[in-house]
Amino acid sequence: MIPHKSKNRININSKMRLRNEPYLFINLVLGIVITLILAYSFIFSPDKDNYPVVCIHEKITGQPCISCGLSHSFSLILRGQFTEASEWNVYGMRIFIFFVSQLILRIVFSMYYIRFPLNRKWLIITDSAGSGLMFLITFWPFLRWMGAILATH
C-alpha cells in the first residue's frame, strides 16, 4: 500500500511530466477530441436524425459537400451497419479507421514515449511522418475537392 503522501507526490509528478512534455499534451488533446467525435457518433442516432451539427456548406449553397453524411456514416459504423454507412458517405469508413487508428496510436506512442526516453526524437519523427502520410491518404479526396472549389472562386 502506498502512503497518502506518496500518492500525492506521484500525482504531482504526473501533472508536472505532462506540462513539461508537449508531445504527451498534444497526444492527450488529440485523444480527447477523437473520443468526443466517437461519443458524438454513438450518442446521436441515424434513426432519429437528431444531429445538432449541420453542414454549413450545404446550408449556404444548397449543395451537398464531400463530407455530407459523415455523422450518419460514423453512427452506422459504430452500430455495425457498414453497407448503409457507405451509402451516407463513401469515405466514412476510411475516415473512421483513421480516427480509431490515431486514437490507438496516441495511447501506444504516449506509453512508448514515457517508457523509452532515449528514443523520443525517433518516435516523434516517425509519428509525425506516419500520421502525416496517413492523413494525406485518408483525406486526399477532400483536399482535391477543396482545391477544386477554391479554383472555381
N, C-alpha and C positions, 0 to 999 in steps of 0.2 A: 504494500500500500504506500502511495506517495503522500508524504505530509502535505498539509494545506499550503504552506509557504512554497514548497517545491512546485506544486501545481500552478500557483500564480506566476512563479518565475518562468515556467515553461510557456504559459500563455503570453507573457510579456515578450519573451524571446521570439515566439512565433510571430507576433504582431510586428516586432522590430525587423525580423527577417523579411516579411512581406513588404514593408515600407522601403527597405534598402535594396530590394531586388525587383527592378521594373519588369523583368521577364515574368516573374511569378504574378505580379499585379496585373499585367496585361492578360495573362492566361486566365486569371480569376475573373476578370471583367468579361472576356470573351466567353468563358464557360457559363457565366450568369446570363448573358444575352442569349446564347444558344438555348439554354434551359428555358428561358422565358418564351422564346419562339416556339419551342416544342410544347410547352404548357399551354400557350395560346391555341395552338393547333389541336390539342387534346380537349381543352375546355369548351371551345366553340364547335358546335356540331354542324356538319354539312347538311344534315336532315332538317335542322331548324333554320338554316341560313341566317344565323344571328351574329355574323361577324361585325364587330364595331369599326374595323378599319376598312375603308373602301378605296378603290383605285382612283387616285387623283387624276391621272391621265384620262381615264375613261369619263370621269365627271366633267372635265374641262372640254375634251374633244368629242366625246360621244363614241369614240372608237376604242376597242379593247387594246391593251398593250401586251407585250410579250410576257409580262408577269401576272396578267389577269388569271385568276383561278388558282394561284399558288396556295392560298389559305385553305381552300377546299381540298386541293390535292394533298397537302400535308395532313389534314384531318383524316382524309380517307386512307392514306398510307398508314397512319397510326392505328387505324381500325382494321387494317389488313385488306382493304378493298383496292388493290393495286390497279386493276383494269380501269375502274371508274376514276381513280386518281389521275391516270394518264389522259383521260378524256377531258378533265378540267384544265390540265396544263401538261403538255408533253414533256416539259423539262422538270416537272415536280419531283420525280424520283431521283434524278441526278443531283438536284439541289438538296433534297432531303438527305441523301447519302453524304454529300459534302458536309452538311451541318453536323450530322451524327458522328462522322469520322473526325471532324475538327474538335468536337466535344471530347471524344475519347483521346485524341492526341494531346489536347490541353492537359488532361489529367495525367496521362503517361509521361509526357515530356516534363511536366512540373515535378513529378516524383523523381524522374531521372536527374533533373537539374539539381534537386536537393541532395540526392544520394551520391552523385558523382560530380563534385565541384570542379575537378580538374578538366572535365570535358565540356564545360559550359559554353565556351566560344564555339566549338564544333557543333554542339546541339543547337544553338541559336541560329547559326548559319544554315544548317541542314533543315531546321524547322522553317525558317523564313523562305528558303528556296523551294522546299517541298510544298509548303502551304500556298505560296505564290503560284506555283505551277498548277496545283490542284484548283485554285481559284480561277485561273485563266481557262483551264479545260472546262470547268463547270459552267462558268459564266460567259464563255465566248459568244454564244448566240445572243446574249443580252448586250454585250459590248458592241457587236456588229449592228444590232437593231438600233442602239443609241447613236452609233456613228451615222447610220442612215438617216435617222431623224434629224440629227444636227446638220447633216449635209444638205437637207432639203430646206432648212430655215436659214 
